[in-house]
Amino acid sequence: MTRQGLVKQLAIENNTKMVLLVMDGLGDLPGKDGKTALEKAHTPNFDRLTQSSVLGMTVPVAIGITPGSGPGHLGLFGYDPIKNLIGRGVLEALGIDMELGSSDVAARGNFAAMDDNGIIVDRRAGRLSTEENQKLCAMMSDRIKKIGNAEVIIRSVKEHRFVVVFRGEGLCGDIADTDPQKTGVKALNVQPLKQDAAGTAKLVDEFVKQTNEILKRSRPANTVLLRGFAQYPDIPKFGEINKVRAAAIANYPMYRGLARLVGMEVVPTGDTIESEFETLLENWDKYDFFYLHIKKTDSYGEDGNRDGKAHIIEEVDGRLPELLELKPDVLVVGSDHSTPAPLKGHSWHPSPLLLLSKYIVSDNSKRFTERNCASGGLGIMSAKDVIPLMLANALRLKKFGA
């Protein structure tokens, strides 16, 4: 029996409410002043909450492995991210409500900037505005409608992100990224990862060439970087496994797409942290499990902006009282991965975790920080154990065996 099969066998329904608050990329490393973003932030509400909670750290995939956002979230949702590898392209497409056929190949795109020698100087083109993104996508869509026998569908996502879907017979999504994930180098060549993908790789290569020609006079976005080539996967549904009515509240498309893929109901919300918490309050009676996603902790970490990251933590801290007034039976605050500001990117470091329920022995810690979490009562655990732990604390798992 698989681990998820065991949970499905033991899970039961009741009237408890659970909240998984994911602060994307929360984990950090100390800056020059010796403090992480969590340590730097003024968090009186987290401080009070921590004193009655138990802390720990989560490993998203495996020790030493730096995860993408997809694997990081799949782990938190209780899936094995190694066995359930899902390309970013599918997640982005689903996040903007695109309909995907089983043979479609989707990729996540970044508008980027390169110099006259083809060297990537900015992977996000200065975090291009969504309005400019939409103009560029419209221009590309007007000029690239088909390559060979494949239809090409281009859709704006948000800021510097877009989605491209290749639709036709005999396509294969096993293609390596063209995004080198760093500046100072050229974009990677389009490469098939298996023989069946050779034809699709040629199609993608032609798409990149045509796109670069269209964008050559555009500034700051004069090229594109593609990653996460994928086709729609078959994955067990979160609600069926865990016997819950699950709602997802996220204002970034990729995370809505991931939630939709695992069968959560995506609840419309606004672009601010305030609106996300308001959406939670408005829908409290309709669901029993809530996934609430905060993006900007990750964005500021990737920018190397520790002060900005601390400010977002403080903003979330300011919303905690209204969440706690709802008296959730189980509250978990955690992250899909760490994004330390000194590294300006995702990292392999375990992520801070906080658990509040009636059935714990509190650490009585003074603050929710990496150092306190590292010595917390939960220890260092696999991210995929978080959901079973939440279910247990909500009294939603039967005893295993006689």
C-alpha positions in Angstrom: 0.0 0.0 0.0 1.3 3.5 -0.8 1.5 6.2 1.8 -1.3 8.2 0.2 -3.3 5.0 0.0 -2.9 4.5 3.8 -4.1 8.1 4.5 -7.1 7.6 2.2 -8.0 4.4 4.0 -7.7 6.0 7.4 -9.2 9.5 6.7 -12.6 10.3 8.0 -14.9 13.4 7.8 -15.8 15.6 10.7 -16.6 19.3 11.3 -13.1 20.5 12.0 -11.5 23.4 10.2 -7.9 23.4 9.0 -5.7 26.2 7.6 -2.4 25.8 5.7 -0.9 29.2 5.5 2.0 29.0 3.0 4.5 32.0 3.0 6.4 31.2 -0.2 10.2 31.1 0.2 9.9 32.0 3.9 13.2 30.4 5.1 16.2 32.8 5.0 19.9 33.2 6.0 21.3 35.9 8.2 22.3 39.2 6.6 25.3 41.3 7.6 23.5 42.2 10.9 23.2 38.5 11.7 19.4 38.4 11.3 17.2 36.6 8.9 14.0 38.2 7.6 11.9 36.5 10.2 14.3 37.7 13.0 14.3 41.2 11.6 10.6 41.5 11.2 8.4 43.0 14.0 5.9 40.3 14.6 3.9 40.7 17.9 1.1 38.4 16.7 3.4 35.6 15.6 5.3 36.0 18.9 2.1 35.4 20.9 1.0 32.5 18.6 4.4 30.8 18.8 4.2 30.6 22.6 1.2 28.2 22.3 2.4 26.3 19.2 4.9 23.6 18.4 7.7 24.4 15.9 9.8 22.4 13.4 11.4 22.5 10.0 10.3 20.8 6.7 12.5 19.3 4.0 10.6 19.9 0.7 12.0 17.1 -1.4 15.2 15.6 0.1 18.2 16.7 2.1 20.4 19.0 0.0 17.9 19.2 -2.9 16.8 22.7 -4.0 13.1 22.5 -5.1 11.1 24.5 -7.6 7.8 25.9 -6.5 5.8 23.0 -8.0 7.7 20.2 -6.2 7.8 22.3 -3.0 4.0 22.7 -3.0 3.3 19.1 -3.9 5.3 18.0 -0.9 3.3 20.3 1.3 0.1 18.9 -0.2 1.1 15.4 0.8 2.4 14.1 -2.5 5.8 12.6 -3.2 7.3 15.4 -5.4 9.8 12.9 -6.9 7.1 10.5 -8.1 4.7 13.3 -9.1 6.9 15.6 -11.1 4.7 18.2 -12.8 6.1 20.7 -15.2 5.6 24.4 -14.5 4.0 25.0 -17.9 0.9 22.9 -17.0 0.6 24.7 -13.7 0.8 28.2 -15.2 -1.7 27.3 -17.9 -4.2 25.9 -15.4 -3.6 28.9 -13.2 -5.1 31.2 -15.9 -7.9 28.8 -16.7 -6.6 27.5 -20.0 -8.1 24.2 -21.1 -5.4 21.6 -21.9 -5.8 18.5 -24.0 -3.9 15.4 -23.1 -1.5 15.8 -26.1 -0.8 19.5 -25.6 2.6 20.6 -24.5 2.7 23.7 -22.2 5.7 25.8 -21.1 6.2 28.6 -18.7 7.9 31.6 -20.3 9.8 34.6 -18.9 10.2 37.8 -20.9 13.9 38.5 -20.4 16.7 40.9 -21.5 19.9 39.9 -23.4 22.8 42.0 -24.7 24.1 42.2 -28.3 26.1 39.0 -27.8 23.1 37.0 -26.6 24.1 37.1 -23.0 21.1 37.1 -20.6 21.4 40.2 -18.4 18.0 40.1 -16.7 15.9 36.9 -16.5 12.7 38.9 -15.7 13.2 42.0 -17.9 13.0 44.3 -14.8 9.9 42.4 -13.6 8.1 43.6 -16.6 4.6 45.1 -16.0 1.6 43.0 -16.7 0.3 45.6 -19.1 3.5 45.5 -21.2 3.5 41.7 -21.0 0.0 41.7 -22.5 1.1 43.9 -25.4 4.0 41.6 -26.2 1.9 38.5 -26.0 -0.6 40.0 -28.3 2.1 40.9 -30.8 3.6 37.4 -30.6 0.2 35.8 -31.0 -0.6 37.9 -34.0 2.6 36.7 -35.8 3.0 33.1 -34.6 -0.2 31.2 -35.0 1.2 27.9 -36.2 4.5 26.2 -36.6 4.4 23.2 -38.9 1.3 21.3 -38.1 1.1 22.5 -34.5 -1.1 25.4 -33.3 0.8 27.9 -31.1 -1.2 29.5 -28.3 0.4 32.3 -26.3 -1.2 33.8 -23.1 -0.1 36.5 -20.7 0.1 35.4 -17.1 1.4 38.2 -14.8 4.4 40.6 -14.8 7.2 38.9 -16.8 5.5 35.5 -17.0 3.6 34.0 -20.0 2.4 30.6 -21.1 2.9 29.0 -24.5 1.0 25.9 -25.5 1.8 23.8 -28.6 -1.2 21.8 -29.8 -1.1 19.0 -32.3 -0.7 15.3 -32.9 2.4 13.4 -31.7 3.8 16.1 -29.4 6.0 15.2 -26.4 6.8 17.4 -23.4 10.2 15.8 -22.5 12.2 18.9 -23.4 14.9 20.6 -21.4 14.5 24.2 -20.2 16.1 27.0 -22.2 16.2 29.1 -19.1 19.7 28.9 -17.6 18.4 30.1 -14.2 21.2 32.7 -14.0 22.5 35.8 -15.8 25.8 36.3 -17.5 25.3 33.3 -19.8 23.4 32.6 -23.0 20.0 31.0 -23.1 20.3 27.2 -23.4 19.6 25.4 -26.7 16.4 23.5 -27.1 17.2 19.9 -26.3 14.9 16.8 -26.3 15.2 14.6 -23.2 14.1 11.5 -25.1 13.9 10.5 -28.7 10.1 10.9 -28.9 10.5 14.6 -28.2 12.9 15.4 -31.0 10.2 16.7 -33.3 8.7 18.8 -30.6 12.1 20.2 -29.7 12.6 21.4 -33.3 9.2 23.0 -33.2 10.1 24.8 -29.9 13.5 25.9 -31.4 11.7 27.5 -34.3 9.3 29.2 -31.9 12.3 30.7 -30.0 13.9 31.9 -33.2 10.7 33.6 -34.4 10.1 35.2 -31.0 13.6 36.6 -30.8 13.1 38.2 -34.3 9.7 39.7 -33.2 11.2 41.1 -29.9 14.6 42.3 -31.2 13.7 46.0 -31.0 11.7 45.6 -27.8 13.1 47.0 -24.5 13.7 45.8 -21.9 12.2 42.5 -23.0 14.0 41.4 -26.2 14.0 37.6 -25.7 12.2 34.8 -23.9 13.3 31.9 -21.6 11.2 28.8 -21.5 11.0 26.1 -18.8 8.7 23.5 -17.3 7.7 21.8 -20.6 4.9 19.4 -19.6 1.7 17.6 -20.6 -1.3 17.1 -18.4 -0.6 14.4 -15.7 -2.9 12.0 -14.0 -2.7 12.7 -10.3 -4.9 11.6 -7.3 -7.2 14.3 -6.0 -6.4 16.0 -2.7 -10.0 16.0 -1.4 -10.6 12.3 -2.2 -7.4 11.2 -0.4 -7.9 13.3 2.7 -11.8 13.4 2.9 -11.9 17.2 2.9 -13.6 20.1 1.0 -10.5 22.0 0.1 -10.3 25.7 -1.0 -7.3 27.4 -2.5 -6.8 31.2 -2.0 -3.8 32.5 -4.1 -3.3 35.6 -6.2 -0.6 34.2 -8.5 -1.7 32.0 -11.4 0.8 29.2 -11.0 -0.3 28.4 -7.5 -4.0 28.5 -8.5 -3.0 26.1 -11.3 -1.3 23.7 -8.9 -4.3 23.7 -6.5 -6.7 23.1 -9.4 -4.5 20.2 -10.6 -4.8 18.4 -7.3 -8.6 19.1 -7.2 -8.9 22.0 -4.8 -11.6 24.5 -5.5 -9.9 27.8 -6.4 -11.7 30.7 -4.8 -11.4 34.1 -6.6 -9.5 36.7 -4.7 -7.7 40.0 -5.2 -4.1 40.9 -5.7 -3.3 41.9 -2.1 -2.6 40.0 1.2 -5.5 41.9 2.7 -7.9 40.6 0.0 -6.7 37.0 0.4 -7.5 37.1 4.2 -10.8 38.7 3.5 -11.6 35.9 1.0 -10.7 33.4 3.7 -13.2 35.0 6.1 -15.9 35.3 3.5 -15.7 31.5 2.7 -15.1 30.1 6.1 -18.4 28.2 6.3 -18.1 26.7 2.9 -15.0 24.5 3.3 -13.1 22.6 5.9 -9.5 22.9 4.5 -8.0 26.2 3.4 -4.7 26.6 1.5 -3.8 30.3 1.7 -0.7 31.4 -0.3 1.5 34.4 0.2 3.8 35.1 -2.7 5.9 38.2 -2.0 8.1 36.6 0.6 9.6 34.6 -2.2 9.7 37.5 -4.7 11.7 39.7 -2.3 14.0 36.8 -1.4 14.8 36.3 -5.1 15.5 40.0 -5.4 17.9 39.8 -2.5 15.7 42.3 -0.6 15.6 41.1 3.0 13.9 44.3 4.2 11.1 43.8 1.7 10.8 40.2 2.8 10.6 41.3 6.4 7.9 43.8 5.5 5.7 41.1 3.9 6.1 39.0 7.0 5.0 42.0 9.1 2.0 42.5 6.8 0.9 38.8 7.3 1.5 39.2 11.1 -1.0 42.1 11.0 -3.7 39.9 9.5 -3.2 37.0 12.0 -5.7 38.2 14.6 -8.7 38.0 12.2 -7.6 34.5 11.2 -7.3 33.4 14.9 -10.7 34.8 15.7 -12.1 32.1 13.5 -10.7 29.6 15.9 -9.4 27.0 13.3 -9.0 23.6 14.9 -5.6 23.2 13.2 -3.4 26.0 11.8 -0.1 25.4 10.1 2.2 28.2 9.0 5.0 27.0 6.7 6.6 27.3 3.3 7.2 25.4 0.1 10.9 26.1 0.2 13.5 28.6 1.4 14.5 31.6 -0.6 17.4 33.3 1.3 17.9 36.9 0.3 21.8 36.4 0.3 21.4 33.7 -2.3 18.7 35.5 -4.4 17.0 32.2 -5.2 15.5 29.0 -4.0 17.8 26.9 -1.7 18.1 23.5 -0.1 17.6 24.8 3.4 14.8 23.4 5.5 11.7 25.7 5.9 10.3 27.0 9.2 7.0 25.3 10.3 4.5 26.2 13.0 1.6 24.0 14.2 -1.3 25.1 16.4 -3.9 22.7 17.7 -5.5 21.5 20.9 -3.4 18.3 20.9 0.2 19.5 21.1 2.8 20.1 23.7 3.9 23.7 23.1 7.5 24.6 22.8 6.7 27.9 24.5 9.1 29.6 22.1 9.2 33.4 22.1 9.5 33.9 18.3 8.8 32.1 15.0 12.3 32.1 13.5 14.5 29.6 11.8 16.7 29.1 14.9 13.7 28.4 17.1 12.1 26.1 14.5 15.4 24.1 14.2 15.1 23.2 17.9 11.3 22.8 18.0 9.3 19.8 19.1 8.4 18.7 15.6 12.0 18.3 14.6 13.1 18.3 11.0 10.4 16.4 9.0 9.5 15.7 5.4 7.1 18.2 3.9 4.8 15.4 2.7 4.1 14.5 6.4 2.5 17.9 7.1 -1.0 17.0 5.8 -1.2 13.7 7.7 -0.1 15.6 10.8 -2.8 18.2 10.3 -5.4 15.5 9.8 -4.3 13.7 13.0 -4.6 16.9 15.0 -8.1 17.5 13.5 -9.0 14.0 14.6 -9.6 13.0 11.0 -7.5 9.8 10.9 -8.6 6.5 12.3 -6.3 4.1 14.2 -4.2 1.9 11.9 -4.4 -1.8 12.7 -5.8 -3.7 15.6 
